[in-house]
């Protein structure tokens, strides 16, 4: 079954990845001793951008599963997992191998100090079992920290497709309950003073399934009620500009409120992300056209950007520390140069990865002779 192309989503993927990279880059600049401007909103929206990725995942997976249900009457669970495996696992395991090799072997030999505060075998076990969010809740993992997001998404994929298949005749009720329960559970984690250890609470807080649930709700909204949405006042130009304006203001200026990582304000932001996603790909003429060739290309390699940028970041920071750049004092030159180099080199590395590594596995999904293709089309 061919996947439909949803315009605007690749560009949104890149913009979200860019904010993650900017956030991590600014953290490195601060560690180099240049902490001026580090409190600005634009440098602290990496976590919010990850939340956007979760909303997008919930939206896209749900939308595609509903399409498969309508076309075939069922869902190929093995086909679903095969697509996820060949899209996510190759680069994930490559980064895990490089990360542990660099931080666990090369770094100690270069500095005489151990980076990890845990046995490497235990860390490898957690990452290879797709529990990186548990590992990052327990230990310092350095450049492997962003992989916690992949763990959360894999944990979501593990149950969502089978649940959709099981309750395919009660999709509306299923998604409504998923939204209510996931939001209530997160509020309970934040405000309920549950009798859990700090590690357990930190791990459970990483599983922001409420964002996937809200995304799933918008996937259902577009798939089942797309035409009605097009004709509603919510799709008007004024509302579109309002949504974009709030998101842009929050990312570049802030709210002026004491908004923390666990604040329920993020439920509201997830709702805005869902509306932005629908407006970008459902409406014929959205107020901001994101279908730009460069943005689409950068969105295509956004998975590699997200996965590889910390390799570039650590290499840049380690090189500058060796040069004792903090003594130079040219902050206004170093700060923008660092961000430009980080983004530029990350794009180069992600492009190389996509063309010469990831694309090999993606072709297996489309090749009629491959096992993955046969799984994907088992019920088509």
BADOTI-994891 format. One record per residue: y, x, z of N, C-alpha, C in turn; residue in three letters. Coordinates in steps of 0.001 Angstrom, whole numbers, plus 500000, padded with zeros to 6 digits. Layout:
# BADOTI-994891
YXZYXZYXZALA
...
//
This chain:
# BADOTI-994891
498810500845500000500000500000500000501242500882500000UNK
502102500708499008503314501504498897504330501072499943UNK
504953502043500578505976501751501575507281501423500881UNK
507970500362501322509268500036500721510316501064501135UNK
511259501302500256512352502216500587513483501418501228UNK
513882501818502417514960501149503137516179502059503103UNK
517167501649502340518329502513502119519136502714503406UNK
519734503880503488520589504201504623519882504850505790UNK
518570504664505895517861505152507074517740506677507093UNK
517544507289505938517482508750505908518784509365506395UNK
519898508805505967521199509331506390521387509173507892UNK
520965508032508424521070507809509869520185508787510638UNK
519014509093510085518136510081510720518841511433510836UNK
519481511843509745520159513132509781521306513137510789UNK
522108512084510812523230512028511739522749512111513183UNK
521642511441513483521086511517514831520606512933515132UNK
519898513544514174519418514917514363520585515878514550UNK
521681515642513834522854516514513935523428516508515346UNK
523477515334515982524002515265517345523082515966518340UNK
521782515924518105520858516667518960521113518162518821UNK
521274518617517585521500520046517337522823520495517935UNK
523867519693517766525175520022518339525084520134519859UNK
524364519198520473524221519198521927523510520451522416UNK
522406520803521779521669521995522189522453523267521888UNK
523167523269520772524002524424520453525075524649521498UNK
525704523577521963526751523707522970526181524186524302UNK
524962523778524623524326524280525845524129525789525772UNK
523753526278524592523583527722524424524923528442524520UNK
525962527859523940527299528453524023527749528537525474UNK
527443527510526253527788527523527676527035528635528401UNK
525753528821528067524966529884528707525461531264528324UNK
526156531349527193526751532623526785528059532902527514UNK
528505531935528298529711532135529096530943531440528560UNK
530779530635527511531923529921526931531761528422527223UNK
532231528018528388531998526640528813533189525719528560UNK
534240526229527939535382525380527626534978524310526612UNK
535417523095526813535158521940525947533733521400526051UNK
532897521993526909531510521557526994531366520138527550UNK
532386519643528204532307518303528778532698517205527784UNK
533161517595526591533546516594525600532337515758525186UNK
532590514501524896531511513563524576530658514043523416UNK
531269514555522375530533514927521165529458515980521443UNK
529648516783522500528684517830522824527607517354523800UNK
527652516079524169526721515574525181526031514288524743UNK
525806514144523463525190512930522960523792513166522373UNK
523185514290522712521836514563522222520831513546522729UNK
520903513213524027519989512226524591520168510855523971UNK
521411510492523693521686509206523042521127509186521629UNK
521247510318520926520717510396519562519193510266519556UNK
518542510841520569517092510684520692516744509219520909UNK
517552508527521696517341507097521915517461506329520590UNK
518385506753519757518504506142518429517219506335517630UNK
516636507544517701515375507794517016514294506823517491UNK
514265506555518792513277505621519329513483504216518768UNK
514737503773518717515026502450518150514584502409516694UNK
514899503459515945514522503516514536513007503501514360UNK
512294504214515234510828504220515150510260502827515395UNK
510753502162516451510279500814516737510567499862515595UNK
511765499988515014512145499145513889511244499382512681UNK
511128500642512278510432500964511027508940500673511121UNK
508322501090512217506883500867512356506573499378512371UNK
507365498606513104507131497164513178507349496506511818UNK
508411496879511141508711496319509821507572496595508839UNK
507062497818508842505991498185507912504672497496508268UNK
504392497385509563503165496711509981503197495231509613UNK
504357494594509741504489493190509344504279493033507840UNK
504795493989507083504587493960505637503122494099505274UNK
502404494995505977500974495171505716500194493913506087UNK
500586493291507196499933492049507603500082490959506548UNK
501301490818506026501547489775505021500790490035503730UNK
500675491308503374500057491634502091498535491618502157UNK
497968492080503261496509492229503343495850491292504347UNK
496639490684505211496069489809506230495575490534507452UNK
495650491862507442495209492646508590495958493977508597UNK
495596494863509526496211496190509600495096497226509649UNK
495174498208508780494217499315508802494643500295509891UNK
493996500221511039494363501090512161494095502553511815UNK
492945502799511193492628504185510804493625504707509776UNK
494020503839508842495032504251507867496366504542508533UNK
496730503701509492497987503899510219497980505247510938UNK
496904505518511670496830506782512406496755507983511467UNK
496065507808510331495977508916509370497357509292508858UNK
498184508284508541499547508569508066500352509292509135UNK
500230508849510383500967509484511475500495510918511682UNK
499182511101511640498616512437511859499126513415510819UNK
499081513048509548499450513981508493500960514149508373UNK
501730513219508932503186513389508904503683514196510098UNK
503085514007511259503638514562512489502890515792512980UNK
501580515764512953500813516818513599500994518222513025UNK
501000518415511697501068519793511195502267520584511721UNK
503456520014511623504638520738512094504662520805513610UNK
504222519748514267504191519736515733503345520896516263UNK
502121521026515764501233522071516263501713523457515852UNK
502375523550514704502938524837514294504030525277515274UNK
504916524352515645505988524688516582505429525006517963UNK
504407524275518387503770524563519679503198525981519674UNK
502521526341518593501919527676518488502991528758518497UNK
504052528561517698505140529548517655505834529627519000UNK
506095528476519620506801528455520900506052529193521984UNK
504762528914522106503978529596523134503787531072522795UNK
503671531379521507503557532772521114504812533558521432UNK
505984532947521153507254533643521391507578533738522876UNK
507522532599523575507925532584524986506839533106525915UNK
505581532943525511504497533347526394504001534761526177UNK
504245535307524951503734536636524639504854537622524290UNK
505657537271523297506675538208522806507793538396523821UNK
508320537310524372509431537402525332509086538281526536UNK
507926538113527187507604538993528312507518540469527924UNK
507014540743526704506916542145526277508289542746526000UNK
509241541911525518510571542412525188511446542575526426UNK
511249541718527409512147541710528583511489542198529860UNK
510172542232529869509475542603531096509416541475532106UNK
509825540276531702509822539125532598509036537982531969UNK
508408537203532823507671536041532339508633534873532172UNK
508520534143531072509384532993530846508818531741531503UNK
507535531478531288506918530270531804506596530399533287UNK
506788529318534018506433529289535436505129528520535643UNK
504261528548534629502981527857534694501989528618533824UNK
500693528458534094499686529133533255499768528629531812UNK
499692529532530866499809529146529462498726528155529064UNK
497521528328529595496431527420529229496749525979529625UNK
497420525822530780497762524470531233498828523869530325UNK
499825524667529951500863524184529049500299523813527696UNK
499423524669527153498807524378525867497990523094525925UNK
497282522887527029496478521683527177497358520436527139UNK
498483520469527855499382519321527881499990519055526503UNK
500419520105525834501037519925524516500020519513523468UNK
498818520077523532497805519728522540497235518336522774UNK
497379517813523986496951516444524279498115515455524130UNK
499187515897523519500373515077523267500965514501524552UNK
501059515382525541501736515047526783502883516023527050UNK
503675516353526025504768517302526251505827516755527198UNK
505983515426527241506951514850528165506499515011529615UNK
505184515069529858504697515382531203504930516854531515UNK
504696517719530522504918519155530717506376519453531035UNK
507298518825530297508719519078530537509196518449531837UNK
508456517462532344508804516867533637508360517743534804UNK
507404518622534534506847519469535586507368520898535545UNK
507632521394534325507926522810534169509128523048533258UNK
509586524307533254510593524761532292509866525165531013UNK
510228524546529903509497524795528658510354525406527551UNK
511640525642527830512478526345526869512600525639525537UNK
512368526365524469512572525816523128511579524716522781UNK
510560524528523611509595523461523385510048522128523978UNK
511158522134524699511619520928525385511804519730524448UNK
512405519884523256512597518713522389511304518030521958UNK
510168518700522079508910518105521661508481516952522567UNK
509170516801523704508856515672524586509049514341523835UNK
510021514337522927510280513130522133509079512773521267UNK
508446513780520682507271513534519850506144512962520706UNK
506011513442521924505002512911522819505218511433523101UNK
506466511048523366506779509648523645506448508779522436UNK
506831509249521252506558508459520044505061508337519782UNK
504314509409519992502869509343519792502223508381520789UNK
502720508379522016502196507445523019502504506003522629UNK
503642505781521997503993504447521505503083504051520347UNK
502883504972519395502029504677518249500601504349518678UNK
500173504964519782498794504810520232498433503361520501UNK
499384502591521021499041501206521368499715500165520472UNK
500808500514519769501587499468519115500872498850517915UNK
500301499662517044499607499110515876498411498233516277UNK
497535498683517197496433497802517616496912496503518276UNK
498011496579519042498524495381519699499077494401518667UNK
499807494914517675500328494053516600499163493372515868UNK
498109494128515588496956493554514900496291492484515753UNK
496139492757517044495475491823517942496252490516518080UNK
497559490607518191498395489427518439499226489051517209UNK
498643489254516033499402489043514797499837487592514612UNK
499180486666515286499579485262515159500617484864516212UNK
500957485806517094501958485545518129502973486690518175UNK
503378487141517007504261488303516910505565488076517680UNK
506181486909517514507453486643518170507319486745519684UNK
506265486131520222506036486173521663505734487587522127UNK
504919488303521351504553489677521693505782490563521809UNK
506627490547520796507800491439520787508798491012521861UNK
508971489702522058509859489235523117509406489698524491UNK
508101489612524757507561490079526036507687491594526171UNK
507457492300525065507576493759525084508993494180525456UNK
509978493522524907511380493834525231511663493558526702UNK
511279492388527182511575492006528569510857492915529569UNK
509573493153529331508791493960530272509243495409530281UNK
509490495984529098509895497397529033511266497617529651UNK
512200496692529417513531496814530023513456496632531538UNK
512672495649531988512524495411533426511859496596534111UNK
510838497168533458510141498325534016511078499527534140UNK
511918499744533146512835500882533215513860500674534334UNK
514364499461534467515295499161535560514629499392536907UNK
513361499019537011512614499221538251512467500709538558UNK
512225501503537515512120502954537703513440503549538202UNK
514550503041537647515856503613537981516366503135539333UNK
516192501856539605516823501259540781515841500759541838UNK
514524500847541567513561500203542453513051501029543612UNK
513404502311543682512908503185544757511382503089544900UNK
510690503267543778509237503160543781508613504334544547UNK
507482504110545203506819505179545971506070506144545051UNK
506827506834544217506246507777543270506833509155543497UNK
506090510184543127506610511547543230507732511755542218UNK
508535512788542448509635513081541519509099513376540121UNK
507977514083540058507386514394538746506939513133538037UNK
506288512232538764505820510990538163506989510147537665UNK
508053510066538473509217509290538044509878509919536830UNK
509999511254536838510617511941535697509810511710534429UNK
508486511746534556507620511520533396507763510096532884UNK
507708509121533765507793507729533349509157507396532754UNK
510203508072533222511538507822532673511679508355531255UNK
510838509329530893510908509828529513510375508785528531UNK
509492507898529000508884506894528119509836505706527957UNK
510831505914527153511841504869526966511359503839525950UNK
510284503161526342509703502178525435510637500992525199UNK
511629500812526084512582499730525852513329499930524537UNK
513604501201524171514297501473522910513403501119521725UNK
512104501481521811511168501088520753511044499570520681UNK
511021498919521861510881497457521901512074496776521234UNK
513269497258521552514472496687520927514444496932519426UNK
514023498131519019513878498412517592512865497493516941UNK
511753497232517633510741496319517103511319494925516910UNK
512185494503517855512828493197517726513677493112516473UNK
514395494180516161515211494188514947514346494299513695UNK
513185494965513801512260494989512675511758493595512345UNK
511430492847513392511010491455513204512146490607512647UNK
513355490817513188514524490061512734514754490270511241UNK
514706491521510790514952491774509368513828491240508503UNK
512582491423508947511459491028508096511341489512507975UNK
511506488803509082511273487366509068512549486552508840UNK
513684487098509235514916486308509168516035487062508458UNK
515659487960507544516640488796506870517686488017506107UNK
517252487010505347518195486232504542519148485437505427UNK
518636484898506505519491484158507432520519485094508077UNK
520090486326508353521016487309508933522134487649507943UNK
521763487824506687522760488132505648523891487112505633UNK
523557485855505869524534484776505759525234484463507083UNK
524865485165508137525448484885509447526747485656509649UNK
527504485256510658528772485924510960528554487344511467UNK
527342487630511979527059488967512517527120490030511421UNK
526859489629510171526875490590509066528247490709508411UNK
529248490044508960530585490095508370531174491500508472UNK
532128491788507617532750493115507596533408493439508929UNK
534037492441509556534721492673510832533739493110511910UNK
532591492429511982531591492785512989530974494140512676UNK
530737494420511399530201495731511016531129496856511466UNK
532430496682511215533394497697511633533443497828513149UNK
533307496708513850533307496742515312532122497544515837UNK
530950497306515265529743498038515686529912499535515450UNK
530354499882514249530553501299513919531625501909514814UNK
532689501157515045533786501664515869533339501965517283UNK
532549501080517876532074501313519245531178502539519305UNK
530258502659518349529343503806518342530117505109518145UNK
531027505131517180531813506346516918532662506713518139UNK
533288505713518738534125505971519926533287506549521061UNK
532100505965521270531236506443522358530775507874522105UNK
530441508195520868529911509525520567530988510599520540UNK
532202510240520179533241511252520050534243511259521202UNK
534380510146521880535366510059522952534711509775524297UNK
533782508841524323533149508423525571533641507054525977UNK
533104506568527083533461505232527539534486505224528654UNK
534636506353529336535489506366530520534761505837531734UNK
533497505408531541532670504904532629531704505986533080UNK
531180505822534255530187506769534774528821506382534231UNK
528603506662532953527363506281532289526365507423532409UNK
525253507161533078524247508186533271523048507970532382UNK
522068508869532498520883508804531641520097507523531880UNK
520118507032533122519335505852533412520137504571533445UNK
521384504607533054522238503436533128521804502389532115UNK
521838501107532528521423500039531620522421499836530490UNK
523551500553530508524466500563529368523729500959528089UNK
522677501750528250521923502211527081521163501070526409UNK
520871500000527149520278498825526503521254498268525468UNK
522517498224525870523565497725524973523679498614523741UNK
523654499936523947523758500860522821522561500717521882UNK
521372500488522436520190500292521582520362499056520711UNK
520977498014521262521260496827520463522198497135519308UNK
523219497959519572524141498348518503523438499202517450UNK
522538500093517894521780500896516932520961499990516015UNK
520332498972516603519530498060515796520365497332514761UNK
521548496881515158522437496205514208522902497167513118UNK
523195498409513499523608499405512509522492499654511493UNK
521252499736511962520115499961511075519973498815510083UNK
520034497584510584519898496421509705521047496358508700UNK
522263496545509174523409496480508270523342497536507186UNK
522822498703507524522786499813506575521799499578505443UNK
520658498922505747519623498819504715519405497412504180UNK
519854496382504920519612495014504475520742494464503617UNK
521986494794503987523132494222503291523346494916501950UNK
523735494146500949523960494700499619525149495655499590UNK
526187495296500338527394496133500356527871496318501794UNK
527199497206502551527672497491503906529041498153503861UNK
529808498032504930531176498559504921531191500082504792UNK
530119500739505233529980502190505049528691502440504291UNK
528816502978503096527646503258502261527069504622502627UNK
525883504611503207525253505853503646524324506460502596UNK
524190505796501479523316506310500423524040507388499602UNK
524290508503500246524877509667499598523806510721499396UNK
523812511346498250522714512224497880522455513319498913UNK
523510513955499398523337515031500364522780514499501675UNK
523339513387502152522873512810503410521418512366503302UNK
521056511782502171519674511341501968518726512534502007UNK
519109513631501355518271514832501367518132515381502784UNK
519249515462503498519208515990504861518387515078505767UNK
518435513776505498517612512858506264516138513023505963UNK
515819513371504726514430513591504334513811514743505109UNK
514618515766505410514113516929506139514476516866507624UNK
514904515696508100515404515590509472514330515860510523UNK
513061515539510217511992515854511165511893517358511363UNK
511955518095510251511950519544510356513183520079511058UNK
514329519449510805515556519856511496515393519730513002UNK
514876518594513414514706518352514848513705519329515446UNK
512617519571514746511545520401515294511863521889515270UNK
512610522329514257512809523767514044514115524312514609UNK
515071523440514931516398523963515262516408524818516526UNK
515477524546517455515468525346518683514999526774518432UNK
514179526970517402513794528340517031515020529122516595UNK
515869528480515797517118529111515349518050529305516533UNK
518158528300517378519067528350518524518705529499519462UNK
517429529620519797517007530687520702517199532059520078UNK
516939532170518777517124533454518097518599533851518090UNK
519473532892517788520912533168517788521403533571519167UNK
521014532788520169521493533066521518520974534412522027UNK
519693534697521763519112535959522211519802537133521534UNK
520105536993520234520789538069519502522186538316520063UNK
522938537244520306524295537386520827524309537929522244UNK
523302537573523034523218538120524389522964539622524343UNK
522132540046523389521852541472523235523099542236522800UNK
523965541546522063525215542174521606526322542067522647UNK
526017541399523777527001541182524844528273540541524291UNK
528061539502523489529187538854522827530118538184523816UNK
529602537869525043530451537198526022531636538065526443UNK
531555539377526219532656540266526580533748540303525526UNK
533455539758524352534440539800523269535615538879523539UNK
535350537706524093536426536800524454536986535970523317UNK
536430536081522124536945535320520984536310533923520947UNK
536610533148521966535947531856522123536183530942520935UNK
537417530846520463537752529910519392537092530279518070UNK
536622531518517961535889531947516771534390531771516994UNK
533915532174518168532479532168518451531919530751518490UNK
532651529837519117532126528479519289531864527775517941UNK
532862527642517057532577526979515778531603527776514917UNK
531674529121514980530756529945514187529314529726514622UNK
529106529601515945527758529372516452527208528045515931UNK
528017526995516007527577525684515535527296525696514031UNK
528143526363513266527955526429511813526669527186511465UNK
526471528333512125525268529118511873524014528357512279UNK
524073527711513436522913526971513912522546525850512946UNK
523533525059512547523255523948511642522798524453510271UNK
523489525448509743523162525970508417521777526584508358UNK
521454527428509333520145528080509338519028527079509624UNK
519312526074510458518316525038510729518008524242509461UNK
519040523965508674518843523245507412518003524080506446UNK
518294525369506378517518526256505503516057526287505933UNK
515826526445507234514457526520507744513722525196507552UNK
514408524077507811513786522760507645513468522482506174UNK
514360522891505279514117522709503845512895523499503399UNK
512782524732503873511626525569503538510348524939504085UNK
510414524471505334509254523849505959508812522607505188UNK
509777521785504791509445520541504103508812520821502738UNK
509386521769502025508929522038500656507599522780500623UNK
507429523744501524506275524635501416505197524395502469UNK
505453523525503424504450523285504467504181521795504661UNK
505180521033505075504991519607505338504578518845504090UNK
505154519215502954504897518477501720503433518541501291UNK
502767519632501660501334519738501335500558518597501998UNK
500859518316503251500153517265503986500626515879503550UNK
501902515764503190502401514477502704501738514088501393UNK
501430515074500562500761514775499281499355514229499500UNK
498727514599500607497393514086500894497414512579501126UNK
498561512067501607498685510629501831498746509892500492UNK
499269510556499453499472509911498149498403510255497121UNK
497617511277497389496609511729496419495393510793496437UNK
495087510117495306493960509171495276492619509800495626UNK
492495511120495486491232511780495777491082512135497251UNK
492148511957498025492109512406499421491541511330500329UNK
490954511772501422490412510860502430491517510031503057UNK
492664510644503249493793509937503844494231508777502959UNK
494277509015501666494676507952500728493688506787500792UNK
492394507101500855491395506043500904491502505239502191UNK
491813505923503299492027505209504556493246504308504465UNK
494317504850503884495583504131503790495440502850502976UNK
494589502903501977494472501770501059493164500988501255UNK
492577501115502395491273500504502619491325498983502438UNK
492407498360502910492498496912502834493503496456501788UNK
494047497402501024495077497009500044494453496269498867UNK
//
